Amino acid sequence: MADTQIVKPIGLSSARPRAVGRRGRAVRYRLGRLMLYGVLLLGGIISLIPFAWMMSASLMTLGETVTRQLLPSVPRFENYGQAWQDANFARYFLNSIVISAAILAGQLSTSILAGYAFARIEFKGRSLIFSIMLSTLMIQGMVTMIPNFLVVANRVPFIPLPGGSWLNTLQGITVPGMASVFSIFLLRQFFAQIPWELWDAARIDGSGHNLFLVRVVLPLSKPAIFTVTVFVFIGAWNEFLWPLLVTTTETWRPIMVGLYRFAEEAGPLMHLMMAGSMITIVPILILYFLTQKQYTEGIALTGLKG
């Protein structure tokens, strides 16, 4: 009887393991994504729990907050009006708008000019100076708060202030916040991505750095500038410790300090405290939801390597 030989198709033995391997990788990828989404969802829920309770408590009666109910039996929107009047939030609200606008204008001016200089202008020691500036990001703000306070209080002999002490003044609150290394870094990263061919063309047309910055760089950098604007405004609006330190009167106190004072006065009136807290964050929530798309786009663009 002749031997029977079974001939295998070429490549059949190797194709099957490769297919199994691809399916395995696809399953692992899906499981990994599912776990990632699960962790993110859990983190989001945990983060929203305090905010949800604050919003619910702001609509409760005092008795309902004491008994720690989850939801109000009847929403009491009048709590917001009472908190607004009792805490004099109208004055603090206006102060915060003026302070935030001043800090925003100052920080955009310094950050745009410094970011452009570090990205587009060659000068001696540029890299060293930029590295030293970046190293200051590792220094906590609490470390420099007392030296800044001494300067604002006009107690540093070699830094005389025009008009004497800046305590309880608008400039005392705003001037120290008109420059930010982080904002300079973000804009510098974006400015560095602009093609040098545009600069060459501008020079041929007779433009210098000033015209190039205004006519070319700024229009192309709207996403990055928009992101810095949101960052700065939120930071200025939420600032608490520095205004509390340099003000002893209500003349220029912002809304966060006003909320703190209201919490001291309201004491056990938890429902009014929560209503006041909701009032302070409403502008930030509105700003975020109106600018979420542009904000995310700007973060992605400024994150590219320059």
C-alpha positions in Angstrom: 0.0 0.0 0.0 1.5 3.3 -1.0 2.1 5.9 1.6 -0.4 8.7 1.5 1.0 12.2 1.9 -1.1 15.1 3.2 -0.1 18.3 1.7 -0.8 21.5 3.7 -1.6 24.7 2.0 1.4 27.0 2.2 0.9 29.7 5.0 -2.1 28.0 6.6 -0.3 27.1 9.8 1.0 30.6 10.3 -2.1 32.5 9.3 -4.3 31.0 12.0 -2.1 32.0 14.9 -1.8 35.5 13.5 -5.6 35.8 13.3 -6.0 34.6 16.9 -3.3 37.1 18.0 -5.1 39.9 16.3 -8.4 39.0 18.0 -6.7 38.7 21.3 -5.1 42.2 21.0 -8.5 43.6 20.0 -10.2 42.1 23.0 -7.4 43.4 25.3 -7.7 46.8 23.8 -11.5 46.9 24.3 -11.2 45.7 27.9 -8.5 48.3 28.5 -10.7 51.1 27.1 -13.7 49.8 29.1 -11.7 49.9 32.3 -10.4 53.4 31.5 -13.9 54.7 30.9 -15.1 53.0 34.0 -12.4 54.7 36.1 -13.0 58.1 34.5 -16.8 57.7 35.1 -16.2 56.8 38.7 -13.9 59.7 39.2 -16.4 62.1 37.6 -19.2 60.9 39.9 -17.1 61.3 43.0 -16.1 64.8 41.9 -19.7 65.8 41.3 -21.1 64.5 44.6 -20.1 67.6 46.7 -21.3 70.0 43.9 -24.6 68.1 43.6 -25.2 68.3 47.4 -24.2 72.0 47.5 -26.8 72.7 44.8 -29.4 70.7 46.5 -28.7 72.2 50.0 -28.9 75.7 48.5 -32.6 75.0 47.8 -33.4 73.5 51.2 -34.7 75.0 54.5 -32.4 75.2 57.5 -34.1 72.2 59.0 -33.6 70.0 55.9 -29.9 70.8 55.9 -29.6 69.9 59.6 -31.3 66.5 59.1 -29.0 65.9 56.0 -31.7 65.3 53.5 -30.6 64.6 50.0 -33.2 66.6 48.2 -35.4 69.5 49.2 -39.1 68.8 49.7 -39.9 72.1 48.0 -37.2 74.0 46.2 -36.6 77.4 47.8 -35.1 79.7 45.2 -35.6 82.7 47.5 -32.5 81.5 49.4 -30.4 83.0 46.6 -32.0 86.4 46.9 -31.6 86.4 50.7 -28.0 85.3 50.5 -27.3 88.0 47.8 -28.7 90.7 50.0 -27.4 89.6 53.4 -23.8 89.1 52.1 -23.8 92.3 50.0 -22.7 90.2 47.0 -23.5 93.0 44.6 -20.5 95.0 45.7 -18.2 92.0 45.9 -19.4 90.8 42.5 -18.5 94.1 40.9 -15.2 94.2 42.6 -14.4 90.7 41.3 -15.2 91.7 37.7 -12.9 94.8 37.9 -10.1 92.8 39.6 -10.3 89.9 37.1 -10.4 92.3 34.1 -7.4 94.2 35.3 -5.4 91.1 36.0 -6.4 89.6 32.7 -5.4 92.7 30.7 -2.1 93.0 32.5 -1.2 89.3 32.2 -2.1 89.0 28.6 0.1 92.0 27.8 3.1 90.7 29.7 2.7 87.1 28.5 2.2 88.0 24.8 5.3 90.3 24.8 7.5 87.9 26.8 6.3 84.8 25.0 7.0 86.4 21.6 10.5 87.5 22.7 11.4 84.0 23.9 10.0 82.4 20.8 11.0 84.7 17.9 13.8 87.1 19.0 17.4 86.0 19.3 19.2 87.7 22.2 22.1 86.7 24.5 21.1 84.5 27.4 17.6 83.8 26.1 17.7 80.1 26.9 19.2 80.6 30.3 16.7 83.3 31.3 13.8 81.1 30.1 15.1 78.1 32.0 15.4 80.2 35.2 11.9 81.4 34.7 10.5 77.9 34.3 12.3 76.8 37.4 10.3 79.3 39.4 7.2 77.1 38.6 8.5 74.7 41.3 8.3 77.4 44.0 5.0 77.4 45.9 3.0 80.6 45.9 3.0 80.6 49.7 6.8 81.0 49.7 6.6 84.3 47.8 3.4 85.6 49.4 5.1 87.3 52.4 7.8 89.0 50.3 5.1 90.3 48.0 3.1 91.5 50.9 6.2 93.5 52.2 6.6 95.1 48.8 2.9 96.0 48.5 3.0 97.4 52.1 5.9 99.6 51.0 8.3 98.1 53.6 11.1 97.3 51.2 13.4 100.3 51.0 14.9 99.7 47.6 11.4 99.2 46.0 9.5 102.4 46.7 5.9 102.4 45.6 4.2 105.5 44.1 1.7 106.8 46.5 3.0 104.8 49.5 1.4 101.6 50.7 -0.8 99.7 48.3 -2.8 97.9 51.0 -6.6 98.2 50.5 -6.1 99.4 46.9 -6.9 97.9 43.5 -3.3 98.0 42.4 -2.2 96.1 45.5 -4.5 93.2 44.6 -4.0 93.2 40.9 -0.4 94.2 40.1 1.3 91.1 41.6 -0.9 89.0 39.4 -0.2 90.7 36.1 2.7 88.4 35.2 2.7 84.6 35.0 5.5 82.3 34.0 2.9 79.6 33.1 1.1 81.9 30.7 4.4 83.0 29.1 5.3 79.4 28.7 2.0 78.5 27.0 2.2 81.4 24.5 5.9 80.8 23.8 5.2 77.2 22.9 2.5 78.3 20.4 4.5 81.2 19.0 7.4 79.0 18.3 5.3 76.8 16.0 4.6 79.7 13.6 6.6 79.1 10.4 9.7 81.2 10.0 8.8 81.7 6.3 6.1 84.1 7.4 8.7 86.2 9.2 10.9 86.2 6.2 8.0 87.4 4.0 7.2 90.1 6.6 10.7 91.3 6.6 10.7 91.5 2.8 7.6 93.7 3.1 9.4 96.0 5.5 7.7 94.8 8.7 9.5 94.6 12.0 8.8 92.6 15.1 6.0 94.9 16.2 4.0 94.7 13.0 4.7 91.0 12.6 3.4 90.4 16.1 0.2 92.4 15.6 -0.6 91.4 12.0 0.5 87.8 11.8 1.3 86.2 15.2 -1.7 87.4 17.2 -4.3 86.4 14.5 -2.8 83.0 14.2 -2.6 82.5 18.0 -6.2 83.1 18.9 -6.7 79.5 20.3 -3.7 79.9 22.6 -4.6 83.4 23.7 -8.2 82.2 24.3 -6.9 79.4 26.5 -4.7 81.7 28.5 -7.6 84.1 28.9 -9.8 81.4 30.4 -7.0 80.3 32.7 -6.3 83.8 33.9 -9.9 84.8 34.4 -10.8 81.7 36.4 -7.7 82.1 38.6 -8.3 85.7 39.2 -12.0 85.1 40.0 -11.2 82.3 42.5 -8.3 84.2 44.2 -8.9 84.3 47.9 -5.8 84.3 50.1 -4.0 87.2 48.6 -6.9 89.7 48.6 -7.7 88.6 52.2 -4.1 89.4 53.1 -3.9 92.8 51.6 -7.3 94.2 52.4 -8.8 95.1 55.7 -11.8 97.0 54.4 -14.6 96.0 52.0 -13.7 98.6 49.4 -11.9 96.2 47.0 -12.6 92.8 48.5 -13.6 90.3 45.8 -16.4 87.9 46.0 -14.4 85.0 47.4 -13.4 87.0 50.4 -17.0 88.2 50.7 -18.2 84.6 50.7 -15.7 83.9 53.5 -17.0 86.8 55.6 -20.6 85.8 54.9 -19.8 82.2 56.1 -18.5 83.7 59.4 -21.6 85.7 59.8 -24.1 83.2 58.7 -22.7 80.5 61.0 -25.1 77.6 61.2 -27.3 78.9 58.3 -26.1 76.2 56.0 -28.7 76.7 53.3 -27.7 80.3 52.9 -24.0 79.5 52.8 -24.6 76.9 50.1 -26.7 79.5 48.1 -23.9 82.0 48.4 -21.3 79.4 47.2 -23.5 78.7 44.2 -23.6 82.4 43.4 -19.8 82.7 43.4 -19.3 79.9 40.9 -22.1 80.7 38.4 -19.9 83.0 36.2 -17.2 80.3 36.0 -19.7 77.6 35.0 -21.2 79.9 32.4 -17.8 80.7 31.0 -16.8 77.0 30.9 -19.9 75.8 29.1 -19.8 78.6 26.6 -16.1 78.1 25.8 -15.5 74.4 26.3 -14.8 73.6 22.7 -12.3 76.5 22.2 -10.7 75.9 25.5 -10.0 72.2 24.8 -8.8 73.1 21.3 -6.4 75.7 22.7 -5.0 73.2 25.3 -4.3 70.7 22.6 -2.6 73.2 20.3 -0.4 74.7 23.1 0.6 71.3 24.2 2.5 70.7 20.9 6.3 70.9 21.1 7.6 74.2 19.9 
